């Protein structure tokens, strides 16, 4: 029986390198080890796990099925460790102002609920938050970091995806009390006020994809210029809004919002972080980017940051 208490942790770095290169020789060169030392470490790890991580292929090796599964976990863990280590190294050395721009919907829902963790961990960085319309975020030249919804790929900017967005109807349990009934089918939502942050097209598309086309015509409607306001109205039982897990995840965990009908539609975009090529070489923006990427489980994107 395998004893994982004796898992040889020092061998994980060697395995990660060999898995990434699909070559024991390249791992040896990267880690400044001999080929036999790499082979010995991989064998120790395989014995501890009780399975083969590599299989022979021609003159070389490739990952086994077990090796592919383990490699993904080890790679993600190594990225998380690296990101956290960089945060700790930089935390006590970085001072100054950090200008962050984002649309109100992101600021009022996600950033307001999470930024305190960054501020507490890095009290010498002075954060300035600027609320701007979403299409203007990537156009600003006097900010350090921007967060914007879209397809990414802005010219002359570094950017990466934080989270792809799907939206689902959400409401408060309070709404059931007011209706005197549960909501379980798409057509049931015609009995509630639909909360919009657009002209109503997103809800129409949701009803169509949920198999209840035109049901929105029987509902009441309330229009908001900001999604954050629509979410607040939903929390207070006014109606139902179409929201992503990114913006309302904490509300779901607290039980103040629920998903009465688990049908999602693609919002055709995602939340991206964007930074100018000048700002990304400054210490404070880099520290914030590392923190932000780890919050979204995007530690692997740290490897795409330009060198200091």
Secondary structure, 3 states (H helix, E strand, C coil): CCCHHHCCCCHHHHHHHHHHHCCHHHHHHHHCCCHHHHHHHHHHHHHHHCCCCEEEECCEEEECHHHHHHHHHHHHHHHHHHHHHHHHHHHCCCCEEEEEEECHHHHHHHHHHHHHHHHHHCCCEEEEEEECCHHHHHHCCCCCEEEEEECCCCCCEEEEEEEEEEEEEEECHHHHHHHCCCCCCHHHHHHCEEEECCCCHHHHHHHHHCCCCCHHHHCEEEECCCHHHHHHHHHCCCCEEEECHHHHHHHHHHCCCECCCCCEEEEEEEEEEEEECCHHHCHHHHHHHHHHHHHCCCHHHHHHCCCC
